[in-house]
Amino acid sequence: MIAGVVLAAGASTRMGRDKALVKGRGASFLALAVRRLWAACDTVVVVLGANADKIREAGEREFQTLMASGALQKELTALRGRAAAGVECHFVINPDWKRGMLSSARIGLGEALRARPSAVLVLPVDHPDVRVETVTTLAGMLAGAVMSCRPRERAAFAYAVVPRHRGQRGHPLALTPGLARAVAADRTATDLSDAVRRHARLVGYCDVRDAGVTRNRNTPRD
């Protein structure tokens, strides 16, 4: 079982409105992020902070509409060979969201690890253009690395897979449970990238043709 984490707690100051609710390709950034992760993840944790109640209510309404229309079931069946009953999404609140993305990552990873996943994928909500193929490729690459370990070493194996487009690193990050636990417990790193570098025994890079991994939608112009 693979878990996903969507980081959506920021104030979206540069966007001028909640990024999670900005529409693109007929859906909110929040719905796009969750649906992308569902391509590989059985459960997705969404970390909220600023305007949490508003975003959660809007997100739940959007998914209810998708379910009622049958569009979500069709999408998931095409991606996974089964209907929406096989996946889930739930929300958690980061009360310290003003401290930055790493604080949200800690909470999201901690919650995701409760499901005892074999891997965790972390995606900021402002990367709505990431392709489904990228998500599944990262998950497969991480699974292959874990299987190459000796069984007794897998639980502690601290490994990350980072997508890279034209030499630039991006998102989502794919983490082993051992690395996810270390990042969730870290209290000295300056940001998420720093926490991964500090605790990863090994970092692998996956070169993709997906420009969405590096496209950060921070402003209306992005």
N, C-alpha and C positions, 0 to 999 in steps of 0.2 A: 504494500500500500504506500502510495506517495502522497504527501501533503503539500499544499501550496499556501503561500502567505502573500496577501496584497497589502501594500503599505499605502494607506490613504488618510493619514492623520493630520497632514499639514494644513496651514491656513490659506494656501493658494493666493497669496498676496499679489504676485505678479500676474496671475490669470485674471484677477478681479472678481472671481466667483469660485465656488467649490469645484476643483478639478475633477473630482470623482463624478460629478453630475454633468459635466460638459459632454455634449453629444458629438459623436463621430461615427460615420458609417451606420447611422440609424440607431445607435445605442449609446448609453453613457460610458465614459471611460471605465467606471467601476464594473459595469456588466461585461464590457469587453475583456477586462483583465481577468475576471473570474472565469469567463467562458474559455479564454485562451488556456488558462491553467487546467481547467477540467479536461483538456485534451490528454493530459497525462496524470492528473491528480484526482484522487477519490474524494478528498475533502479540502476545502479552501477556507482559510482564516483571513478575514478582512479586519485590519486594524484601523480604527477610527479615532479621531481626536477632536479637532475643531468642527463645530456644527454636527456632531455625531448623530444626534437624534434625527435631524433633517435628512442627512445622507442615508442613514439606515432605512428610514421609512420610504424614501424615494427608491432606494435599491430594491427593497422588498416588493414594492408595487410593480416595478419594472419586471422582476422575475416572475411575479404572479401573472402578469400580462403575457409574457413569453410562454409560460406553461399553459395558460388557457388557450392560446392560439395554436398550440402544438408545434410551434417553431423550435422551441428548445429541445423537445424530445427528438425531433428529426435531426437536429444538429448533432446531438450527443450520440445518437444511433450511428450516424455517418462517421463520427470520430472514433467511437469506442465500441461499436457493435452492440450497444445496449441503450436503454432509455434513461431518462433523468433520475429514476429511482436509485441508480447506482452511485450518485454523487451527492455531495452536500456542501453547504456554505454556511458559515456562521460568523458573527461579528463580535469583536472584543474592543474595549476602550483603552486607550493609552492616556491616563490622566496627566502625564508629563510630556505631551506631544510637542510642547514648545522647546523641548531640549533637543529636538532633531530626529532624523530618520532612524538613527541607531537605536534610540529609545523605543521606537515602534517595532523595529526588527526584533529586539530582545523579547518584547511581549508576544509578538506574533510567533516567533520560533518556540518560545516556551509553551504556548498553547498548542501549536502544531505537534510538538513532541509528545504530548499527552496521548496522541493516537498511535504511538509507537510506529512511525513510518519508516520505510526503508530509505527514503530520501525526502528532502524538502526543497521546493522551488520558491524563490523570493522575487516578487515583481512589484516595483513601484507603480502606482495607479497612473502616473503621467507617461507611461510607455504603452499606449493603446494600439500601436501599430505593429507590435511583435506578432510574428506569424505562428500559427499552430505548429507548423513543421519544425520551427526552432525549438519550441517547448518540448516536443516529443523527442527531438534529436538530443537535447541536453539531458533529458531524463534517461534515455537509452545509454548515452555515453557514461553517465554517472553509475548506472547499474552495472555496466561492463567492468568499470574500475573496481567496484565493490566486490564483484564476483571473482576478480583476480586475486583478492586478498585471501589469506588463510582464514577459515571460518572463525577461529578464536580471536582474530585481530579485527574483524569487521565492525564490532560495536564501537571501538575506539578510533577507527580509521578517520582521520580528519582531512577530508578531500573536498575540493570545490571545482566545479566546471563553470567557466565564464565564457559567454559568447563574445565573439570579436568580429567586427565588420570593418574591412579595410584598415586593419591594424588598431582600431579603436575598441576598447572594451565596453561592454554594455550590460543589459539585463534581459531576462531574469538570471539570477544566480542559482545554481544547483548545488546543494550542500548535502553531505552525508550527515546522519544523525549525530555522529561524534563531533563534527565541526559545528553543527547547529547548536548543540549543547554548550560548547565552549563560547560561541558568540553570544548566546543568551545569558551566560554567566559573566561575561566581560564587563568590567566597570572602569577600565582605563583607556580604551581605544577612543580615538577622536571621531571616527565615523564607521560606517559599515565596511567599507573597503579596508580600512585599517584593522578592524577586528578580524576580518577574514585572513589578511596577511599575517597577523600575529599568531593565529591558532592553526592555520592550515599546514598539514604536513606536506601537502602537495596541491598545486593549483594547475588544472588543465585548461587549455584554451580551445574553443571550438569555433573555427572560422566559418562564418555563415554569409549568405548573400542577402540577408535580411537587414535592411537599413533601420528597421523599427527598433532594433536592440539598442541603438545609440540615439534615437530621436526622442528627446525629452521635451514633452509638451508643457512648457512652463508659462507661456504667454499666449494670448489670442492669435498672435502671428505665427507661432510654431506649428 
